[in-house]
Amino acid sequence: MTMNFPSAIRFPARVSGFTLLELLVVMVIIGMLASFVGPKFFAQIGKSETKTARAQIDALDKALDQYRLDVGRYPTTEQGLAALNERPAGETKWSGPYLKKAIPMDPWTHAYLYNHPGEHGEYDLFSYGKDGQPGGTGEAEDITNW
C-alpha cells in the first residue's frame, strides 16, 4: 500500500532562523553593555542606602526631640531608642509612641546606636555604615547626627 500526499502540502526547502555566529555576536554585545552599566547601577544602590540611613537618623532625631519636649530630657543610653515606642518604667510624662512603626534597622541591617549623654552633642545617634565598624569611607562611612 502506498500513501499519496495531497499536492497542496509543501515542505519549505529551508527553515529560517539565527546562526550560532549571530547568537554569539548578540551575546557579546549584551555582555559589553552589562559591563558598562552594571558598575554605575550598583554605585547608585550604595548611594541610596546612605541617603536612606541619613533620612532615618533625621526621623529618629525628630522623635527624640518630641520625647524631650514631653518628658523634659532625652532617654538614657540604657533606655535607648526603645523609649520612643514603649514607656520607660517610671516615666509619667511619656506621651508616645513617638514613631508610627518599630525602630528601623539601618539599610545594612545593623541597629542604630544611641548614647546619652553624647560625645558630640546632647546625644549621639549613628550607624557605622555597611561594614558595621567605626570609621571608613564610601559605603563604609559612619552616618551620624552631628
PEGI-V527376 format. One record per pair of residues at least 6 apart in sequence whose C-alpha atoms are under 8 Angstrom apart, sorted by the first residue. I is the first residue (numbers start at 1). J is the second residue. D is the distance in Angstrom with one decimal. If there is no record, write none. Layout:
# PEGI-V527376
I/J/D  I/J/D
This chain:
# PEGI-V527376
46/139/6.1  47/139/7.5  49/107/5.7  49/108/7.9  50/107/7.7  50/129/7.8  50/139/7.0  50/143/7.6  52/107/6.9  53/106/5.8  53/107/6.3  53/127/7.7  53/143/7.1  54/143/6.6  54/144/7.7  56/104/7.7  56/106/7.8  57/125/7.1  57/126/7.2  57/144/7.4  57/145/6.6  58/145/7.4  61/125/7.9  61/145/7.6  63/84/7.0  63/98/5.5  63/99/6.6  64/74/6.6  64/75/7.9  64/84/7.1  64/98/7.9  65/74/7.6  66/98/7.2  67/73/7.5  67/74/6.6  67/75/7.9  67/84/7.0  67/94/7.3  67/95/7.8  67/96/7.6  67/98/7.0  68/74/5.0  68/75/7.9  70/93/6.1  70/94/6.2  70/95/6.7  71/91/7.4  71/92/8.0  71/93/5.1  71/94/5.7  74/116/7.3  74/123/7.9  75/81/7.4  75/83/6.5  75/116/7.1  76/115/7.3  76/116/5.4  76/117/7.5  77/114/6.4  77/115/4.9  77/116/5.1  77/117/7.6  79/88/6.9  80/114/6.2  80/115/7.5  81/103/7.3  81/114/6.9  82/103/7.3  84/96/6.6  84/97/5.7  84/98/5.1  84/99/6.5  85/96/6.3  85/97/4.4  85/98/6.0  85/99/6.3  85/102/7.1  85/103/7.8  86/96/7.4  86/97/6.5  87/94/6.3  87/96/7.2  87/97/7.8  104/111/7.6  104/112/8.0  105/111/4.9  105/112/6.4  106/112/6.3  106/127/7.0  108/129/7.1  108/130/5.6  110/127/7.6  110/132/7.0  111/127/7.5  112/125/6.9  112/126/5.8  112/127/5.2  113/124/7.8  113/125/5.6  113/126/5.3  113/127/6.2  114/123/7.2  114/124/5.6  114/125/4.6  114/126/6.7  115/123/5.6  115/124/5.2  115/125/6.7  116/122/6.6  116/123/4.6  116/124/6.7  117/123/5.0  117/124/7.5  118/124/4.7  120/146/6.5  121/146/7.2  124/144/7.5  124/145/6.6  124/146/7.3  125/144/5.9  125/145/5.6  126/142/7.1  126/143/5.5  126/144/4.2  126/145/6.3  127/142/5.7  127/143/5.2  127/144/6.5  128/134/5.5  128/135/7.1  128/140/7.0  128/141/6.7  128/142/4.4  128/143/6.4  129/139/6.3  129/140/4.7  129/141/5.4  129/142/5.1  129/143/6.4  130/139/5.7  130/140/4.7  130/141/7.6  131/139/7.9  131/140/5.2  132/140/7.4  133/140/7.8  134/142/6.6  135/141/5.9  135/142/5.8  136/142/6.7
